[in-house]
């Protein structure tokens, strides 16, 4: 027996004892026992009332009544399993979708940095007016000055990405790596789960040591706990493993500064030339941890003071007067979340609409059910229950299935976030760390309570308002007020559904436009791969060129190969080398910055292999070798910018500034802009130079520093009539025949580059379309439910109409007119709301305006068709009413 039960028994026994004592006292005074019992009860008072008041002294009345309400609600829901299942499923979808997107927002916006005290992490950048007004990376000597001279940081570290050939006992592979200064891990506040980090002495002494990721430890060493002090070959140099990072650690975070997860961290070990490259080679990322209590503004002022000291006291006095720069510190977290913020906010708005539609649908279900329970509510009101008491009972029912829906929704959120990690594109890789944690569970609880209030408030307020009048109504009649309220809710559903459909339509149009955009090359029928030659075996440009020549010869000997080429860049894979150049006879505008273009070194057939479009002039030939005249091919945007009124073919340019002594390159061809970064970004100005002429193109002062390193990592592209699988096999086999240890990385059809570039827009479209489909389905169900209920309530009216000769078509048109009128009002209201909200999606769109008329018209027509289908079913059912049966039922 429960504690409450025992207390009730004790109370009843005590009351009985008081009555017995009073009766015996009266009997002793001579009162007959029967009369004594009546007198004792009159003197004692209302036993039930006294018991209730006694219970109120030692019980929480509200808790007791709420518990009773919940038990009654559970019994009610058991009596209506179909209603309970529909309401719970509807709310579970809304809560699950909302929780999944909140988990993404929690990971991507609220807590994007999985490091201790993330608010103290900042990046250090420079702004060089001659390069542009945007923050750029640092030069190595500037980085060292900021690290040594600052006063507001615990530490400043530098890092730069690179790749290694990982070889040894297994098949070679390319791994993403980071060169970092010794304070790197201290700045992040994360240390190895096994072993240690490298020291300042190891960094300064170019020690061949490395820290590896948990993933590399598992796949390369099988998770061997004795991994420390074992060696791995990076570019065929043995590196000693001194540490293993914790599971899940990433830096740089994928989707921000890296496309692939980093597996190896090695000491920066700056060379003398890197340390002396003042005012050149901005290739180093700076990151710092501010001291406690220091603001970003203070840290920014600190590094900028150091920058001005460099400008005034360190840079050569004979530098151009216009060459100045400043430094800035910026919080790291917004940089990580900034690129995904618009999408997350758009998705949050979408799931909010889905949740509102789900609540509206459940409210409609409750209104329909409430109409059938009007007699029950009237009896409650007649017995003294006020509107607040009836409202609390109905809210208890809503809260009960909201709690069940929240549990199911949490499971849906857990499953969807786990599935999301497997399909999320690289640009949104941060979504992959989303998890259902305690913060998300607390959010789900809050959403469940809010959903219970939203779904149950309207039905609750309409309940019990007529007292005994409700008993005089036919069971199940809802009244005009109920019908109007349900109609308003259906209109709201339609409006919200249209808002989501407009968003989905804009994303669909964006994806279609993206796939139709001219990328400047033909990806069909070609495969590509990335190879990087280890410096230990390929010590100079001559050896590197020899391997490439041999590789192209072997590829040409393969059946089905038409063209084969190598290049330092690949379409849609990013720019690798942006340098200043000077066009002949160029007259710059006042305060003009540097002329900057991407330099790509290629073999003669590379542009043919990638399918570049020649607009004027010619492509490279084998005669454009180290002996021939220096030549170049430029992209259309560069030619249009510098020779807008003339043909660029025959014009000349050189690398560097006007004063540089580097040789002039004659432009022999103009090709269409080849998109290097992404399909939704404009093609950057590029200059292609023959790989065999690279030394002559950059001049003797840069040849030793650039040429060998530039040729060391190249893309190989093969085009032909053979299937892509055969071309890929030919490429891999040809490389292995020349060097069996050489890793062939990123071997894939060139069409994969297009697919990967379009993946973010495809992801946006899929998510928003999914939410829109749910919204439309719920709205259609709501409209169908309203009209089906209306038909059921109007059985007598329809029977009379048909008995008086109304045709079935007229009845159908009457019901259709009612449903389509509600849908039309919802569409108009939704179109207005969408017109206000759509501009917020502008940054996520490509080639389509937020207020795109075809999109608005198409989604309005689609929703109208869905509404017509949802309306036709109950309308058709209305024509099946038998007039005689309907009238007899009345």
Beta strands, then each sheet from edge to edge (+ up, - down):
strand 1: 121-127
strand 2: 153-167
strand 3: 173-180
strand 4: 194-195
strand 5: 209-212
strand 6: 231-234
strand 7: 237-244
strand 8: 264-267
strand 9: 285-290
strand 10: 326-331
strand 11: 526-532
strand 12: 561-567
strand 13: 578-583
strand 14: 596-602
strand 15: 614-617
strand 16: 631-635
strand 17: 652-655
strand 18: 665-671
strand 19: 686-690
strand 20: 713-720
strand 21: 745-749
sheet 1: 4+ 7- 5- 8+ 3+ 2- 9+ 1- 10+
sheet 2: 4+ 7- 5- 8+ 3+ 2- 6+
sheet 3: 12+ 20- 11+ 21-
sheet 4: 15+ 18- 16- 19+ 14+ 13- 17+
end
